[in-house]
């Protein structure tokens, strides 16, 4: 019987995330993949501005903290100087799909050999639940108190669909972490991303549909239900692009 | 040293960066610095280095942040409007105590301004090249040879003090061709992180993980970080100022100028000397730290000081501060991309009472 224990790549410290938030699960999956591939000593992570801003204290590999949205550029700088190291970014939706859109798109289209873990919870968590680029039409947030109005705020960005159009992308896959099956599947996707990187086969992004019970004003269980009922229909799970680009 | 080669200032600087061990260059096209990118795009692949054209100035400086954070010597270059875009990244680099070199080949401003030479970014680079309490090293070369020579110094001091270094040039120096010499016997050796134990290089399971970061949520902790950094700045101020004095020994009027303008000031001083006026030039080579003692020494016999710049007068603030308003300080300059003539500077010298 395998023993359930903390992955070595995850530091033995309390995480600051709210109850019911899925960041902790995703952190663990990334750490498990790093452990299983035996690459902790050769991995450099980049964390964003957002709820996971302090992920540098949670991952046991070397870490850099980037400014808001710039993680893919920071990762590019590390990777170009150190092509044999594993470089990943861990970013939220505001970071990756609003203020950092240019960095995301261009790292992807260059086929930068990095792995991007993208947490989509349809809100700005750290600043208290404002509208994100991925906020669903009708969704109430602190800055869309009457619900996101497509005539005023426009439409959400569907990141995996968009990036799958770019030739530099080896993997664009959307997963979630709301039950054991989806968690196992998310881990497989993360592993694939790191494998593409290992073989220098292009840019990989794993979008994880995530919960934010605090800012959604829901219990953890209600939040999972909302993710199933509202997010998955708008952001379908699955592989949008897969295959080595070089 | 080698035979002399005729090179543009931008090209000489780019070649010198490679010779200083700069392994990675990240840039974005903007006039009048573009030759730096063009030159490095040709040279870097031949010497095992990295040239990457970024999607924006913002991306370029953040690539520098990542690369410098992994302990590798790297550089970016731009011109005035592009430097403004980089300031967020420069603040993070300073806040994370990372060494790197940033080139500003200045053009006229504000806004899109113009593409002719200017020195109107002095305040920006010496006062606030980003948000927060920090300084950057600032070097101001005035010849093509010095464009080359300064790069090595900038990388060395950036590494030594773990802070960004800026080379503040201008469109005139960048575009101008002059003979330049390189040490042809010196081996080109790309930098590595071997002497940077703080760098995020992958810990190889041999040490605790390194963190490159500028976030400190406890006010007292952040204050302590900033204070420590400023203690380091005091060492920089004490040890790293550089200046050139030209005929200041007996000068009654000292003309203070940096970069290209210092050359015009020298011409004006030559003309003044021919007319029997005791004039000299004080040329700061480091703009931060400002060579305060050197200026005071150069002005020991001065009755008046004239500052000349390609701006509305920015360095003039530092000259007044350095002299503690002991000697009257006046200003003459042109801005917007207009280059002052030696005759204009001479006229001002005469007007200030240097007319015998």
Boltz contact constraints between the chains, C-beta under 6 A:
constraints:
  - contact:
      token1: [A, 41]
      token2: [B, 202]
      max_distance: 6.0
  - contact:
      token1: [A, 41]
      token2: [B, 203]
      max_distance: 6.0
  - contact:
      token1: [A, 41]
      token2: [B, 204]
      max_distance: 6.0
  - contact:
      token1: [A, 41]
      token2: [B, 205]
      max_distance: 6.0
  - contact:
      token1: [A, 42]
      token2: [B, 202]
      max_distance: 6.0
  - contact:
      token1: [A, 44]
      token2: [B, 200]
      max_distance: 6.0
  - contact:
      token1: [A, 44]
      token2: [B, 202]
      max_distance: 6.0
  - contact:
      token1: [A, 56]
      token2: [B, 211]
      max_distance: 6.0
  - contact:
      token1: [A, 56]
      token2: [B, 213]
      max_distance: 6.0
  - contact:
      token1: [A, 60]
      token2: [B, 209]
      max_distance: 6.0
  - contact:
      token1: [A, 61]
      token2: [B, 209]
      max_distance: 6.0
  - contact:
      token1: [A, 62]
      token2: [B, 200]
      max_distance: 6.0
  - contact:
      token1: [A, 62]
      token2: [B, 202]
      max_distance: 6.0
  - contact:
      token1: [A, 62]
      token2: [B, 203]
      max_distance: 6.0
  - contact:
      token1: [A, 62]
      token2: [B, 209]
      max_distance: 6.0
  - contact:
      token1: [A, 62]
      token2: [B, 210]
      max_distance: 6.0
  - contact:
      token1: [A, 63]
      token2: [B, 211]
      max_distance: 6.0
  - contact:
      token1: [A, 64]
      token2: [B, 69]
      max_distance: 6.0
  - contact:
      token1: [A, 64]
      token2: [B, 200]
      max_distance: 6.0
  - contact:
      token1: [A, 64]
      token2: [B, 212]
      max_distance: 6.0
  - contact:
      token1: [A, 65]
      token2: [B, 213]
      max_distance: 6.0
  - contact:
      token1: [A, 65]
      token2: [B, 215]
      max_distance: 6.0
  - contact:
      token1: [A, 67]
      token2: [B, 88]
      max_distance: 6.0
  - contact:
      token1: [A, 67]
      token2: [B, 92]
      max_distance: 6.0
  - contact:
      token1: [A, 70]
      token2: [B, 62]
      max_distance: 6.0
  - contact:
      token1: [A, 73]
      token2: [B, 59]
      max_distance: 6.0
  - contact:
      token1: [A, 73]
      token2: [B, 62]
      max_distance: 6.0
  - contact:
      token1: [A, 73]
      token2: [B, 63]
      max_distance: 6.0
  - contact:
      token1: [A, 74]
      token2: [B, 62]
      max_distance: 6.0
  - contact:
      token1: [A, 74]
      token2: [B, 65]
      max_distance: 6.0
  - contact:
      token1: [A, 74]
      token2: [B, 66]
      max_distance: 6.0
  - contact:
      token1: [A, 76]
      token2: [B, 63]
      max_distance: 6.0
  - contact:
      token1: [A, 77]
      token2: [B, 63]
      max_distance: 6.0
  - contact:
      token1: [A, 77]
      token2: [B, 66]
      max_distance: 6.0
  - contact:
      token1: [A, 77]
      token2: [B, 67]
      max_distance: 6.0
  - contact:
      token1: [A, 78]
      token2: [B, 66]
      max_distance: 6.0
  - contact:
      token1: [A, 78]
      token2: [B, 70]
      max_distance: 6.0
  - contact:
      token1: [A, 80]
      token2: [B, 24]
      max_distance: 6.0
  - contact:
      token1: [A, 80]
      token2: [B, 50]
      max_distance: 6.0
  - contact:
      token1: [A, 80]
      token2: [B, 52]
      max_distance: 6.0
  - contact:
      token1: [A, 81]
      token2: [B, 24]
      max_distance: 6.0
  - contact:
      token1: [A, 81]
      token2: [B, 67]
      max_distance: 6.0
  - contact:
      token1: [A, 81]
      token2: [B, 70]
      max_distance: 6.0
  - contact:
      token1: [A, 81]
      token2: [B, 72]
      max_distance: 6.0
  - contact:
      token1: [A, 82]
      token2: [B, 70]
      max_distance: 6.0
  - contact:
      token1: [A, 85]
      token2: [B, 202]
      max_distance: 6.0
  - contact:
      token1: [A, 102]
      token2: [B, 55]
      max_distance: 6.0
  - contact:
      token1: [A, 102]
      token2: [B, 56]
      max_distance: 6.0
  - contact:
      token1: [A, 103]
      token2: [B, 59]
      max_distance: 6.0
  - contact:
      token1: [A, 106]
      token2: [B, 55]
      max_distance: 6.0
